[in-house]
Amino acid sequence: MNHLQSGSFIPAAIGLTVGVVSAASIFIYHKILENQYHSNLKGAEARIAELQEELEYVRRSQQKKKQKVSQKFTSNDSTYTATDNETDIDVFSTADTDIGADEFYDCSDSESIAAENDIRLSKELNQLDLILKTIDKEASGDFNIQAYYKLQTLVKSHYDNVNVVWRFAKICYKYAEATDNSDTRKNIIREGIEQCEKVLYIQNADLYKWYAILVGLNGDYLSTAEQIKNGVHFKNYVLKALEMQPDDKELHYLLGRFKFEIASLNWLKKKVAATLFSEIPSASYDEALDCFETASRLGHNTPQIKLFISKCHIALKQYSRAINYLDNILKEPALTTADENVHAEAKRLLDQYSGYRSSQDIYLYI
């Protein structure tokens, strides 16, 4: 038999073993009496010696076979499995051991505790998912301070949970953009960055995206040299996120921002960059424009991206195209403070380049 339930097999085996030993003892006893009646004392002693040797032989044989038994118990059905060459073994004994019957076939407490921990962890994760879904609804619009506090509390106890961390980074970005206090903004940005850096070893596109965004915002508080290093760090994480999420419109926009800023570096900043890198980070306005237009095709049609598309066209001396985008921006209502800032910038550029409104070809104005 190759597959036996331990709950019935082992107690029966132990009982059968005891029965075999008892039967052997009775057999020996009766044999002694018989020899006492039918032979002399010397013959009886000789026969006892023979029977003892036979019993010892049987005991040694069983001990050898016992050592060959392979016991395999699974945590799910507590089964015993014998190897193919063990089918001739009827019983084995736990005599001369300190293992009790219950202890022998009982599953270990550690397996039971592990199963309970798995169940408890599963329940906690399900509960966390529900909490995060509720927070997602609260934070779906403009900045919500209550959503920030909830995520701030969660991230303290779930600092290694990437789904909590990237949401916290996102709410930190919203908080930083909503506040007018420079010190508060700086602290919130740093808070989000520090939480992200605890789990950057986890490959997650949302984590890398919101980390990169906060890194980009943090550039406002750095020196020129640090800003350039910071920008490269920003780009690297945007590219990592794009590898995992190539159709993310926000990531294409962010990559466009990096390329636009590198293309816009003045002479002084380029000299600084040359001292920091063996090869100066390079990008063109054409590359930046391609990123912005890709983001727009994917559905990123905010006033801000239209503003950067117009700036690229201006840098490429494609003024009429730039003016079309600027006009479209000003036709839309400014719903947020950020929109108001974009409107102000668009109006300034339109006033500056309105003389090219009738232009059909950039080369007419070279």
Secondary structure, 3 states (H helix, E strand, C coil): CCEEEHHHHHHHHHHHHHHHHHHHHHHHHHHHHHHHHHCCHHHHHHHHHHHHHHHHHHHHHHHHHHHHCCCCCCCCCCEEECCHHHCCCCCCCCCCCCCCHHHHHCCCHHHHHHHHHHHHHHHHHHHHHHHHHHHHHHCCCCCCHHHHHHHHHHHHHCCCCHHHHHHHHHHHHHHHHHCCCHHHHHHHHHHHHHHHHCCCCCCCHHHHHHHHHHHHHHHHHCCHHHHHHHHHHHHHHHHHHHHHCCCCHHHHHHHHHHHHHHHCCCHHHHHHHHHHCCCCCCCCHHHHHHHHHHHHHCCCCCHHHHHHHHHHHHHCCCHHHHHHHHHHHHHCCCCCHHHHHHHHHHHHHHHHHHHHCCCCCHHHHC
